[in-house]
């Protein structure tokens, strides 16, 4: 007995007729890869892998906060062995991705050879050698978050669950790579943290110790922002650039476009501070929803007047 109805046979023939057209469609798609106005990477040299970059982030968290995110139990007996394995494995992944990024830049922009294998090894080793410094910075960030948040029951809770700490951790590693002029990887890392937390920190920003992002969603910190020590900002804060004229990107590239926030400042939710010449003075407070494009002196409060509520 035939289990297939006549309509099923018709459907199968119809589907086959459509699939017969796929080789021509594929050929046109392949031909489009040669269009210079489109972005493709069809080359013998691989570019950095997004999956590997995410792996790098998690491996760094393992060694920056030992015992918190490791898959295996970490104790005083196996610490040396486990950390040795973690550092060695991270070096291998980091070295490969740095080499890919450098090689891609060389071929894409026809640059002179920079001996990418040797340079990649030096850069990867340099970042790993800076882990104790990055760890101390992160410890200060966690302590500041705990000191300023009565809702936090412990530093463990902050390390495990606060999106601000996650975004700052990724930023601090990416910033070191940025300082070494590693292409692509720093921005890939911070944009992944952005997609996960809603906190957008450019790896080029300069941020001091005891930095706190409370709640965090919607925070934007631009490339040339400078932030001092013991600064706290809340959700929805933008530290951005003034609107640029058309085609000004190349002319302004590398120039100071974002504000400077001095030590001990607090910036409340929804505040927008713009411009490379704008300085928020030491120990100043910027209230919620304030819009600033000019500097304020130290020990100053800038607040909006209480709005008038209308009841009908």
Backbone as CSV, one residue per row, in Angstrom:
resi,resn,N_x,N_y,N_z,CA_x,CA_y,CA_z,C_x,C_y,C_z
1,UNK,0.847,-1.197,0.000,0.000,0.000,0.000,0.886,1.252,0.000
2,UNK,0.571,2.194,-0.858,1.355,3.430,-0.954,0.908,4.404,0.126
3,UNK,1.898,4.773,1.008,1.585,5.685,2.115,1.543,7.142,1.661
4,UNK,1.973,7.417,0.429,2.054,8.788,-0.042,0.819,9.153,-0.841
5,UNK,0.161,10.232,-0.443,-1.015,10.693,-1.189,-0.551,11.395,-2.465
6,UNK,-1.443,11.555,-3.433,-1.080,12.269,-4.669,-0.561,13.680,-4.401
7,UNK,-1.120,14.352,-3.392,-0.671,15.726,-3.106,0.772,15.735,-2.620
8,UNK,1.173,14.680,-1.862,2.552,14.608,-1.386,3.517,14.457,-2.554
9,UNK,3.121,13.669,-3.576,3.975,13.484,-4.751,4.140,14.809,-5.501
10,UNK,3.059,15.550,-5.603,3.123,16.853,-6.273,4.046,17.807,-5.508
11,UNK,3.901,17.813,-4.165,4.749,18.684,-3.345,6.218,18.337,-3.523
12,UNK,6.524,17.029,-3.610,7.917,16.627,-3.750,8.479,17.066,-5.098
13,UNK,7.686,16.926,-6.163,8.139,17.359,-7.483,8.327,18.875,-7.518
14,UNK,7.426,19.604,-6.845,7.543,21.064,-6.807,8.816,21.488,-6.087
15,UNK,9.110,20.842,-4.935,10.315,21.164,-4.184,11.560,20.870,-5.019
16,UNK,11.546,19.755,-5.751,12.689,19.396,-6.586,12.936,20.448,-7.656
17,UNK,11.849,20.977,-8.212,12.018,21.989,-9.257,12.671,23.257,-8.710
18,UNK,12.376,23.580,-7.453,13.018,24.752,-6.839,14.490,24.462,-6.515
19,UNK,14.747,23.276,-6.005,16.133,22.927,-5.666,17.011,22.872,-6.904
20,UNK,16.443,22.531,-8.054,17.221,22.499,-9.296,17.785,23.872,-9.654
21,UNK,17.156,24.919,-9.116,17.614,26.282,-9.418,18.726,26.758,-8.488
22,UNK,19.000,26.004,-7.408,19.965,26.445,-6.421,21.393,26.575,-6.948
23,UNK,21.873,25.663,-7.852,23.241,25.853,-8.371,23.447,27.208,-9.040
24,UNK,22.456,27.678,-9.800,22.586,28.995,-10.435,22.605,30.107,-9.392
25,UNK,21.766,29.967,-8.360,21.749,30.967,-7.289,23.098,30.998,-6.579
26,UNK,23.645,29.813,-6.291,24.940,29.730,-5.618,26.037,30.371,-6.454
27,UNK,25.991,30.158,-7.778,27.000,30.745,-8.665,26.943,32.266,-8.629
28,UNK,25.734,32.820,-8.590,25.614,34.272,-8.524,26.129,34.803,-7.185
29,UNK,25.861,34.062,-6.096,26.374,34.466,-4.780,27.900,34.425,-4.764
30,UNK,28.466,33.361,-5.348,29.928,33.236,-5.418,30.516,34.372,-6.250
31,UNK,29.863,34.678,-7.365,30.336,35.780,-8.204,30.335,37.100,-7.472
32,UNK,29.358,37.284,-6.603,29.272,38.521,-5.835,30.412,38.694,-4.856
33,UNK,31.093,37.594,-4.506,32.227,37.694,-3.581,33.381,38.488,-4.180
34,UNK,33.395,38.625,-5.510,34.458,39.368,-6.183,34.110,40.845,-6.329
35,UNK,32.961,41.248,-5.850,32.550,42.646,-5.923,33.326,43.449,-4.878
36,UNK,34.164,44.350,-5.332,35.016,45.104,-4.423,34.268,46.006,-3.471
37,UNK,33.020,46.349,-3.800,32.248,47.236,-2.920,31.595,46.479,-1.771
38,UNK,31.641,45.148,-1.798,31.059,44.326,-0.725,32.177,43.824,0.193
39,UNK,31.822,43.459,1.415,32.811,43.015,2.387,32.812,41.497,2.480
40,UNK,33.927,40.923,2.089,34.118,39.477,2.193,35.540,39.226,2.687
41,UNK,35.749,38.042,3.207,37.119,37.637,3.527,37.309,36.232,2.978
42,UNK,37.687,36.163,1.725,37.956,34.885,1.067,39.448,34.871,0.799
43,UNK,40.199,34.243,1.683,41.651,34.350,1.627,42.261,33.097,2.234
44,UNK,43.559,32.917,1.995,44.260,31.780,2.568,44.651,32.033,4.023
45,UNK,44.611,33.308,4.436,44.957,33.660,5.808,43.682,33.838,6.630
46,UNK,43.508,33.068,7.712,42.281,33.193,8.514,42.281,34.473,9.339
47,UNK,41.089,34.986,9.587,40.935,36.146,10.456,40.604,35.647,11.873
48,UNK,40.663,36.527,12.880,40.321,36.086,14.241,38.933,35.454,14.323
49,UNK,38.826,34.485,15.187,37.576,33.737,15.359,36.781,34.308,16.525
50,UNK,35.511,34.584,16.286,34.657,35.090,17.363,34.575,34.093,18.508
51,UNK,34.453,32.805,18.181,34.356,31.784,19.220,35.629,31.739,20.062
52,UNK,36.785,31.906,19.403,38.047,31.899,20.146,38.156,33.119,21.045
53,UNK,37.658,34.264,20.589,37.697,35.481,21.405,36.841,35.312,22.660
54,UNK,35.666,34.689,22.515,34.826,34.429,23.690,35.524,33.463,24.641
55,UNK,36.240,32.494,24.084,37.012,31.561,24.897,38.111,32.298,25.664
56,UNK,38.760,33.269,25.011,39.803,34.063,25.664,39.228,34.820,26.858
57,UNK,38.046,35.404,26.683,37.413,36.141,27.778,37.192,35.225,28.986
58,UNK,36.630,34.051,28.748,36.346,33.143,29.852,37.634,32.634,30.507
59,UNK,38.666,32.382,29.700,39.937,31.929,30.263,40.573,33.020,31.131
60,UNK,40.461,34.271,30.691,40.985,35.367,31.506,40.221,35.479,32.821
61,UNK,38.910,35.301,32.780,38.141,35.359,34.034,38.576,34.247,34.988
62,UNK,38.931,33.091,34.437,39.404,31.989,35.272,40.649,32.366,36.058
63,UNK,41.576,33.090,35.419,42.837,33.382,36.103,42.797,34.715,36.856
64,UNK,41.869,35.603,36.496,41.721,36.858,37.244,40.973,36.633,38.553
65,UNK,40.015,35.696,38.539,39.251,35.362,39.747,39.369,33.855,39.992
66,UNK,40.533,33.380,40.418,40.745,31.934,40.555,39.718,31.294,41.489
67,UNK,39.156,30.196,41.030,38.204,29.447,41.840,36.764,29.838,41.643
68,UNK,36.496,30.995,41.038,35.121,31.444,40.845,34.486,30.825,39.604
69,UNK,35.233,30.780,38.517,34.636,30.367,37.245,35.281,29.119,36.658
70,UNK,36.240,28.528,37.376,36.888,27.321,36.882,35.917,26.145,36.887
71,UNK,36.041,25.301,35.888,35.166,24.123,35.816,35.527,23.100,36.895
72,UNK,36.818,23.004,37.190,37.270,22.044,38.191,37.478,22.745,39.535
73,UNK,37.369,21.972,40.605,37.606,22.508,41.941,39.044,22.992,42.051
74,UNK,39.220,24.171,42.664,40.550,24.730,42.860,40.829,24.794,44.354
75,UNK,41.944,24.203,44.790,42.318,24.239,46.203,43.819,24.489,46.319
76,UNK,44.329,24.700,47.533,45.754,25.021,47.685,46.686,23.938,47.156
77,UNK,46.208,22.704,47.069,47.069,21.609,46.618,47.245,21.644,45.098
78,UNK,46.150,21.878,44.371,46.251,21.813,42.901,46.385,23.186,42.243
79,UNK,46.500,24.266,43.065,46.548,25.615,42.511,47.678,25.785,41.508
80,UNK,48.883,25.379,41.886,50.038,25.591,41.013,49.871,24.849,39.689
81,UNK,49.441,23.593,39.774,49.241,22.800,38.554,48.118,23.384,37.709
82,UNK,46.985,23.689,38.347,45.820,24.180,37.619,46.104,25.533,36.965
83,UNK,46.769,26.436,37.709,47.068,27.750,37.157,48.077,27.649,36.024
84,UNK,49.053,26.763,36.173,50.015,26.556,35.090,49.333,26.107,33.810
85,UNK,48.397,25.173,33.956,47.642,24.695,32.793,46.801,25.818,32.189
86,UNK,46.161,26.605,33.058,45.286,27.679,32.573,46.078,28.742,31.826
87,UNK,47.227,29.134,32.377,48.049,30.160,31.741,48.614,29.664,30.418
88,UNK,49.068,28.422,30.404,49.612,27.845,29.173,48.546,27.763,28.082
89,UNK,47.353,27.289,28.461,46.270,27.176,27.473,45.834,28.525,26.954
90,UNK,45.751,29.526,27.841,45.364,30.871,27.416,46.411,31.462,26.489
91,UNK,47.688,31.257,26.804,48.752,31.767,25.931,48.593,31.229,24.514
92,UNK,48.332,29.942,24.380,48.227,29.329,23.051,47.086,29.944,22.249
93,UNK,45.913,30.087,22.880,44.753,30.635,22.177,44.976,32.113,21.848
94,UNK,45.502,32.850,22.827,45.717,34.285,22.650,46.763,34.545,21.571
95,UNK,47.838,33.792,21.611,48.901,33.943,20.610,48.354,33.722,19.198
96,UNK,47.580,32.660,19.032,47.050,32.361,17.692,46.145,33.476,17.182
97,UNK,45.266,33.992,18.040,44.328,35.021,17.607,45.028,36.362,17.353
98,UNK,46.045,36.682,18.153,46.818,37.902,17.903,47.542,37.794,16.568
99,UNK,48.146,36.644,16.305,48.833,36.435,15.026,47.863,36.570,13.858
100,UNK,46.698,35.995,13.988,45.696,36.122,12.920,45.329,37.579,12.679
101,UNK,45.147,38.335,13.768,44.758,39.735,13.637,45.858,40.552,12.966
102,UNK,47.117,40.334,13.371,48.234,41.078,12.782,48.404,40.702,11.312
103,UNK,48.346,39.409,11.027,48.530,38.945,9.641,47.418,39.478,8.741
104,UNK,46.202,39.503,9.269,45.080,40.039,8.497,45.324,41.504,8.148
105,UNK,45.795,42.295,9.115,46.090,43.705,8.855,47.168,43.851,7.786
106,UNK,48.192,43.018,7.874,49.291,43.106,6.905,48.801,42.850,5.486
107,UNK,48.031,41.796,5.314,47.576,41.445,3.972,46.476,42.380,3.486
108,UNK,45.565,42.748,4.366,44.430,43.582,3.969,44.903,44.961,3.515
109,UNK,45.897,45.521,4.233,46.340,46.886,3.957,47.739,46.945,3.356
110,UNK,48.231,45.775,2.899,49.511,45.690,2.190,50.634,46.350,2.985
111,UNK,50.741,45.983,4.258,51.777,46.549,5.125,53.054,45.726,5.032
112,UNK,54.144,46.306,5.510,55.400,45.576,5.562,55.317,44.478,6.615
113,UNK,56.101,43.422,6.406,56.103,42.299,7.349,56.578,42.758,8.720
114,UNK,55.856,42.365,9.743,56.221,42.740,11.117,56.565,41.502,11.939
115,UNK,56.834,40.380,11.244,57.192,39.133,11.922,56.127,38.789,12.957
116,UNK,54.934,38.526,12.444,53.758,38.413,13.297,53.863,37.292,14.328
117,UNK,54.545,36.190,14.002,54.645,35.097,14.974,55.420,35.550,16.207
118,UNK,56.551,36.222,15.974,57.346,36.702,17.104,56.606,37.809,17.860
119,UNK,55.999,38.721,17.107,55.267,39.817,17.743,54.066,39.290,18.517
120,UNK,53.364,38.317,17.949,52.214,37.733,18.638,52.610,37.073,19.944
121,UNK,53.759,36.382,19.935,54.241,35.745,21.163,54.557,36.786,22.228
122,UNK,55.241,37.874,21.813,55.610,38.916,22.765,54.379,39.598,23.350
123,UNK,53.381,39.876,22.492,52.169,40.546,22.964,51.386,39.657,23.928
124,UNK,51.224,38.383,23.567,50.482,37.459,24.429,51.168,37.327,25.787
125,UNK,52.502,37.212,25.767,53.243,37.083,27.015,53.138,38.360,27.845
126,UNK,53.166,39.523,27.180,53.077,40.804,27.884,51.746,40.946,28.613
127,UNK,50.657,40.568,27.955,49.338,40.673,28.586,49.242,39.728,29.777
128,UNK,49.731,38.508,29.625,49.679,37.552,30.728,50.551,38.020,31.896
129,UNK,51.688,38.638,31.597,52.548,39.157,32.665,51.868,40.280,33.435
130,UNK,50.898,40.941,32.807,50.172,42.034,33.462,48.973,41.555,34.275
131,UNK,48.716,40.255,34.307,47.552,39.744,35.032,47.555,40.159,36.508
132,UNK,48.677,40.095,37.237,48.627,40.543,38.639,48.191,41.997,38.784
133,UNK,48.635,42.865,37.864,48.219,44.274,37.909,46.732,44.409,37.609
134,UNK,46.258,43.701,36.582,44.836,43.748,36.229,44.001,43.191,37.379
135,UNK,44.502,42.143,38.016,43.762,41.534,39.141,43.622,42.509,40.299
136,UNK,44.701,43.264,40.582,44.621,44.258,41.658,43.622,45.361,41.310
137,UNK,43.593,45.777,40.051,42.613,46.772,39.633,41.196,46.235,39.795
138,UNK,40.993,44.992,39.388,39.669,44.390,39.511,39.265,44.238,40.973
139,UNK,40.226,43.918,41.824,39.922,43.812,43.260,39.449,45.154,43.798
140,UNK,40.067,46.254,43.322,39.639,47.582,43.773,38.246,47.913,43.249
141,UNK,37.938,47.478,42.027,36.605,47.722,41.460,35.532,46.963,42.242
142,UNK,35.829,45.699,42.564,34.870,44.889,43.329,34.659,45.495,44.717
143,UNK,35.750,45.891,45.383,35.637,46.480,46.726,34.822,47.767,46.688
144,UNK,35.038,48.600,45.658,34.288,49.854,45.545,32.808,49.587,45.306
145,UNK,32.514,48.576,44.481,31.113,48.227,44.234,30.435,47.771,45.525
146,UNK,31.135,46.977,46.323,30.572,46.499,47.588,30.401,47.640,48.593
147,UNK,31.412,48.486,48.686,31.366,49.593,49.648,30.207,50.545,49.368
148,UNK,29.826,50.696,48.098,28.796,51.665,47.750,27.420,51.095,47.517
149,UNK,27.245,49.788,47.775,25.962,49.160,47.468,25.443,48.378,48.682
150,UNK,24.518,48.963,49.438,23.973,48.252,50.600,23.223,46.977,50.228
151,UNK,22.795,46.870,48.959,22.059,45.675,48.539,22.970,44.473,48.331
152,UNK,24.271,44.714,48.216,25.211,43.613,47.990,25.479,42.880,49.295
153,UNK,25.274,41.575,49.291,25.489,40.785,50.498,26.951,40.386,50.668
154,UNK,27.708,40.345,49.572,29.114,39.940,49.644,29.816,40.311,48.350
155,UNK,31.141,40.299,48.394,31.924,40.511,47.170,31.744,39.340,46.207
156,UNK,31.510,38.141,46.757,31.252,36.987,45.896,30.037,37.245,45.002
157,UNK,28.988,37.788,45.579,27.775,38.093,44.827,28.082,39.069,43.692
158,UNK,28.915,40.039,43.970,29.270,41.042,42.958,30.061,40.402,41.825
159,UNK,31.051,39.584,42.172,31.881,38.936,41.150,31.047,38.017,40.273
160,UNK,30.162,37.254,40.882,29.363,36.302,40.133,28.285,36.953,39.264
161,UNK,27.668,38.033,39.762,26.402,38.427,39.152,26.289,39.857,38.651
162,UNK,27.229,40.748,38.957,27.053,42.143,38.573,27.536,42.379,37.133
163,UNK,26.649,42.845,36.257,27.058,43.074,34.870,28.155,44.122,34.736
164,UNK,28.159,45.105,35.655,29.198,46.124,35.607,30.582,45.526,35.792
165,UNK,30.709,44.586,36.706,32.002,43.950,36.946,32.418,43.109,35.744
166,UNK,31.463,42.433,35.126,31.794,41.655,33.926,32.327,42.582,32.832
167,UNK,31.621,43.684,32.567,32.018,44.603,31.506,33.379,45.238,31.805
168,UNK,33.624,45.584,33.067,34.899,46.200,33.437,36.038,45.183,33.316
169,UNK,35.780,43.927,33.696,36.796,42.882,33.560,37.231,42.747,32.104
170,UNK,36.256,42.634,31.213,36.576,42.500,29.785,37.305,43.749,29.293
171,UNK,36.832,44.921,29.716,37.487,46.167,29.304,38.952,46.181,29.736
172,UNK,39.245,45.812,30.976,40.615,45.952,31.483,41.588,45.045,30.715
173,UNK,41.149,43.872,30.330,41.995,43.007,29.493,42.107,43.585,28.089
174,UNK,40.973,43.978,27.517,40.973,44.520,26.154,41.797,45.802,26.070
175,UNK,41.764,46.613,27.127,42.531,47.864,27.137,44.029,47.579,27.043
176,UNK,44.471,46.535,27.735,45.904,46.187,27.654,46.265,45.756,26.241
177,UNK,45.407,44.984,25.583,45.646,44.603,24.193,45.630,45.828,23.288
178,UNK,44.726,46.757,23.572,44.636,47.999,22.803,45.925,48.807,22.926
179,UNK,46.479,48.876,24.148,47.727,49.599,24.364,48.879,48.990,23.576
180,UNK,48.815,47.691,23.335,49.855,47.002,22.566,49.613,47.078,21.059
181,UNK,48.543,47.794,20.658,48.188,47.943,19.233,47.804,46.626,18.577
182,UNK,47.198,45.727,19.341,46.667,44.497,18.748,45.417,44.864,17.950
183,UNK,45.358,44.520,16.667,44.167,44.856,15.884,42.969,43.973,16.250
184,UNK,41.788,44.466,16.014,40.515,43.724,16.038,40.114,43.151,17.403
185,UNK,41.009,42.417,18.048,40.611,41.657,19.241,40.043,42.530,20.359
186,UNK,40.675,43.673,20.706,40.123,44.450,21.825,38.673,44.868,21.605
187,UNK,38.364,45.315,20.381,36.990,45.770,20.110,36.029,44.594,20.056
188,UNK,36.477,43.467,19.526,35.631,42.270,19.526,35.259,41.879,20.947
189,UNK,36.221,41.994,21.861,35.980,41.613,23.255,34.982,42.547,23.926
190,UNK,35.211,43.862,23.816,34.324,44.795,24.520,32.940,44.848,23.891
191,UNK,32.851,44.609,22.584,31.524,44.596,21.959,30.748,43.337,22.347
192,UNK,31.454,42.245,22.622,30.750,41.073,23.137,30.189,41.374,24.529
193,UNK,31.011,42.007,25.383,30.516,42.395,26.707,29.346,43.366,26.579
194,UNK,29.420,44.256,25.605,28.320,45.200,25.334,27.038,44.445,25.000
195,UNK,27.146,43.455,24.127,25.951,42.700,23.722,25.359,41.922,24.893
196,UNK,26.201,41.542,25.840,25.747,40.722,26.962,25.187,41.566,28.104
197,UNK,25.767,42.752,28.329,25.427,43.546,29.515,24.713,44.853,29.201
198,UNK,24.782,45.310,27.940,24.253,46.628,27.606,25.205,47.756,27.978
199,UNK,26.438,47.412,28.367,27.451,48.400,28.760,28.510,48.466,27.675
200,UNK,28.666,49.650,27.074,29.558,49.827,25.932,30.775,50.636,26.368
201,UNK,31.892,49.940,26.622,33.140,50.614,26.993,34.145,50.401,25.869
202,UNK,34.579,51.465,25.242,35.590,51.325,24.201,36.917,50.943,24.858
203,UNK,37.666,49.996,24.279,38.921,49.568,24.922,39.980,50.660,24.996
204,UNK,39.814,51.738,24.226,40.785,52.826,24.277,40.601,53.767,25.449
205,UNK,39.462,53.721,26.128,39.218,54.619,27.262,40.258,54.380,28.366
206,UNK,40.592,55.453,29.077,41.537,55.356,30.202,40.726,55.439,31.503
207,UNK,40.757,54.365,32.299,39.922,54.291,33.501,40.776,53.921,34.697
208,UNK,40.672,54.702,35.766,41.447,54.471,36.973,40.876,53.349,37.832
209,UNK,41.388,53.240,39.047,40.969,52.155,39.946,39.686,52.519,40.689
210,UNK,39.118,51.521,41.351,37.870,51.656,42.115,36.767,52.280,41.244
211,UNK,36.604,51.728,40.061,35.588,52.207,39.125,34.336,51.356,39.277
212,UNK,33.184,52.025,39.374,31.922,51.308,39.575,30.908,51.738,38.522
213,UNK,30.294,50.753,37.888,29.128,50.985,37.025,27.949,50.321,37.718
214,UNK,27.055,51.119,38.281,25.921,50.574,39.038,24.760,50.293,38.088
215,UNK,24.218,49.093,38.162,23.153,48.614,37.264,23.682,48.481,35.840
216,UNK,23.956,49.581,35.179,24.783,49.520,33.983,24.126,49.615,32.638
217,UNK,22.920,49.114,32.454,22.324,49.058,31.128,22.310,50.438,30.472
218,UNK,22.767,50.501,29.235,22.729,51.745,28.484,23.913,52.662,28.684
219,UNK,24.924,52.227,29.439,26.127,53.049,29.638,26.981,53.037,28.373
220,UNK,27.488,54.209,27.983,28.378,54.350,26.834,29.600,55.151,27.269
221,UNK,30.789,54.582,27.052,32.046,55.255,27.380,32.911,55.239,26.130
222,UNK,33.140,56.429,25.550,33.824,56.530,24.271,35.327,56.324,24.345
223,UNK,35.924,56.220,23.183,37.333,55.824,23.028,38.316,56.713,23.778
224,UNK,38.137,58.027,23.723,39.132,58.935,24.311,38.690,59.477,25.671
225,UNK,37.715,58.823,26.282,37.298,59.191,27.646,38.437,58.935,28.628
226,UNK,38.583,59.834,29.584,39.538,59.645,30.679,38.768,59.708,31.999
227,UNK,38.901,58.655,32.791,38.189,58.556,34.061,39.202,58.332,35.165
228,UNK,39.132,59.141,36.221,40.073,59.035,37.332,39.729,57.906,38.283
229,UNK,40.227,58.000,39.505,40.012,56.970,40.519,38.712,57.226,41.285
230,UNK,38.112,56.123,41.749,36.954,56.183,42.646,35.770,56.927,42.021
231,UNK,35.520,56.631,40.771,34.389,57.233,40.048,33.254,56.221,39.984
232,UNK,32.038,56.703,40.178,30.845,55.851,40.109,29.878,56.443,39.095
233,UNK,29.399,55.603,38.183,28.381,56.042,37.233,27.224,55.054,37.251
234,UNK,26.060,55.543,36.865,24.836,54.751,36.918,24.322,54.455,35.511
235,UNK,23.252,53.705,35.457,22.707,53.255,34.178,22.334,54.425,33.270
236,UNK,22.472,54.203,31.981,22.047,55.194,31.009,22.973,56.377,30.835
237,UNK,24.153,56.352,31.445,25.096,57.473,31.325,25.847,57.365,29.991
238,UNK,25.986,58.504,29.315,26.763,58.568,28.083,27.932,59.519,28.268
239,UNK,29.138,59.014,28.053,30.353,59.832,28.006,30.800,59.801,26.557
240,UNK,30.286,60.752,25.780,30.395,60.644,24.339,31.055,61.835,23.673
241,UNK,30.993,61.819,22.336,31.562,62.886,21.512,30.451,63.782,20.994
242,UNK,30.812,65.020,20.737,29.874,65.933,20.084,29.642,65.477,18.652
243,UNK,28.526,65.862,18.086,28.203,65.488,16.720,29.282,65.992,15.766
244,UNK,29.731,65.114,14.875,30.794,65.461,13.941,30.219,65.824,12.581
245,UNK,30.850,66.762,11.882,30.396,67.063,10.520,30.639,65.877,9.598
246,UNK,29.966,65.881,8.485,30.079,64.786,7.529,31.529,64.626,7.070
247,UNK,31.958,63.370,6.952,33.306,63.025,6.483,34.416,63.513,7.414
248,UNK,34.081,63.753,8.690,35.103,64.216,9.635,35.789,63.052,10.350
249,UNK,35.369,61.809,10.060,35.889,60.653,10.780,37.399,60.558,10.727
250,UNK,37.969,60.661,9.526,39.413,60.517,9.374,40.152,61.692,10.004
251,UNK,39.604,62.893,9.878,40.255,64.087,10.422,40.288,64.054,11.953
252,UNK,39.255,63.479,12.566,39.169,63.469,14.034,39.720,62.186,14.648
253,UNK,40.093,61.226,13.813,40.556,59.947,14.338,41.802,60.132,15.197
254,UNK,41.769,59.592,16.420,42.906,59.688,17.315,42.940,60.945,18.161
255,UNK,42.037,61.891,17.918,42.011,63.126,18.691,41.038,62.988,19.869
256,UNK,41.239,63.796,20.887,40.388,63.745,22.089,38.993,64.244,21.734
257,UNK,38.011,63.346,21.850,36.637,63.675,21.478,35.656,63.460,22.629
258,UNK,36.118,62.809,23.681,35.241,62.414,24.779,35.689,63.064,26.082
259,UNK,34.807,63.173,27.061,35.097,63.959,28.267,36.121,63.328,29.202
260,UNK,36.558,64.152,30.151,37.437,63.709,31.237,36.652,63.794,32.550
261,UNK,36.665,62.711,33.308,35.969,62.649,34.599,37.049,62.501,35.666
262,UNK,37.174,63.489,36.529,38.227,63.453,37.537,37.835,62.604,38.742
263,UNK,38.791,62.399,39.631,38.627,61.495,40.776,37.374,61.815,41.600
264,UNK,36.781,60.752,42.138,35.708,60.841,43.147,34.406,61.440,42.617
265,UNK,34.257,61.526,41.303,33.012,62.065,40.738,31.919,60.997,40.745
266,UNK,30.679,61.456,40.793,29.508,60.579,40.689,28.625,61.127,39.571
267,UNK,28.194,60.231,38.689,27.333,60.636,37.573,26.085,59.766,37.622
268,UNK,24.941,60.393,37.826,23.704,59.646,38.027,23.023,59.288,36.706
269,UNK,22.024,58.444,36.806,21.423,57.788,35.644,20.888,58.787,34.618
270,UNK,21.113,58.433,33.361,20.583,59.213,32.257,21.370,60.452,31.904
271,UNK,22.444,60.748,32.622,23.242,61.942,32.320,24.014,61.739,31.015
272,UNK,24.161,62.832,30.262,24.915,62.818,29.009,25.988,63.900,29.082
273,UNK,27.229,63.484,28.924,28.364,64.410,28.994,29.168,64.241,27.710
274,UNK,29.307,65.322,26.945,29.873,65.227,25.602,31.050,66.178,25.420
275,UNK,31.989,65.757,24.564,33.037,66.647,24.106,34.395,66.405,24.720
276,UNK,35.440,66.505,23.901,36.798,66.261,24.364,37.341,67.317,25.293
277,UNK,36.780,68.524,25.278,37.241,69.598,26.165,36.448,69.659,27.467
278,UNK,35.460,68.794,27.608,34.598,68.818,28.796,35.261,68.058,29.940
279,UNK,35.401,68.738,31.079,36.029,68.137,32.261,35.063,68.231,33.438
280,UNK,34.788,67.093,34.051,33.988,67.056,35.280,34.975,67.033,36.436
281,UNK,34.996,68.118,37.209,36.009,68.303,38.242,35.940,67.293,39.364
282,UNK,37.018,67.173,40.074,37.160,66.227,41.188,36.033,66.402,42.208
283,UNK,35.483,65.271,42.638,34.447,65.212,43.681,33.149,65.906,43.284
284,UNK,32.933,66.091,41.995,31.681,66.700,41.539,30.595,65.653,41.378
285,UNK,29.340,66.123,41.360,28.179,65.250,41.190,27.356,65.778,40.027
286,UNK,27.060,64.897,39.061,26.200,65.245,37.933,24.888,64.484,38.129
287,UNK,23.800,65.207,38.240,22.504,64.595,38.530,21.907,63.858,37.350
288,UNK,20.843,63.130,37.624,20.168,62.347,36.603,19.610,63.200,35.476
289,UNK,19.773,62.708,34.246,19.227,63.326,33.030,19.830,64.686,32.691
290,UNK,20.914,65.052,33.342,21.601,66.308,33.013,22.334,66.144,31.676
291,UNK,22.333,67.221,30.879,23.035,67.242,29.584,24.144,68.284,29.696
292,UNK,25.405,67.862,29.544,26.535,68.771,29.699,27.450,68.721,28.480
293,UNK,27.811,69.894,27.978,28.822,69.996,26.931,29.898,71.006,27.326
294,UNK,29.951,71.355,28.599,30.962,72.276,29.094,31.463,71.797,30.449
295,UNK,32.658,72.234,30.817,33.297,71.757,32.047,32.629,72.322,33.286
296,UNK,32.805,71.594,34.393,32.382,72.107,35.696,33.559,71.968,36.650
297,UNK,33.732,72.904,37.589,34.889,72.865,38.494,34.735,71.776,39.540
298,UNK,35.811,71.509,40.280,35.739,70.514,41.362,34.674,70.871,42.399
299,UNK,34.169,69.835,43.079,33.216,69.999,44.184,31.958,70.762,43.768
300,UNK,31.465,70.442,42.582,30.275,71.113,42.056,29.162,70.096,41.868
301,UNK,27.944,70.503,42.154,26.769,69.687,41.858,26.000,70.335,40.719
302,UNK,25.665,69.535,39.715,24.842,70.011,38.602,23.574,69.181,38.596
303,UNK,22.439,69.830,38.860,21.172,69.112,38.992,20.106,69.792,38.145
304,UNK,19.128,69.025,37.707,17.955,69.605,37.065,16.971,70.064,38.127
305,UNK,16.266,71.144,37.843,15.203,71.555,38.748,14.112,70.499,38.769
306,UNK,13.466,70.375,39.918,12.368,69.428,40.016,11.267,69.799,39.043
307,UNK,10.866,68.883,38.158,9.820,69.222,37.203,8.471,69.408,37.883
308,UNK,7.610,70.146,37.238,6.261,70.372,37.774,5.352,69.254,37.300
309,UNK,4.699,68.589,38.238,3.767,67.532,37.907,2.370,68.140,37.752
310,UNK,1.685,67.708,36.714,0.330,68.193,36.451,-0.653,67.050,36.663
311,UNK,-1.603,67.213,37.552,-2.611,66.192,37.835,-3.936,66.618,37.201
312,UNK,-4.525,65.724,36.478,-5.826,66.052,35.858,-6.882,65.047,36.292
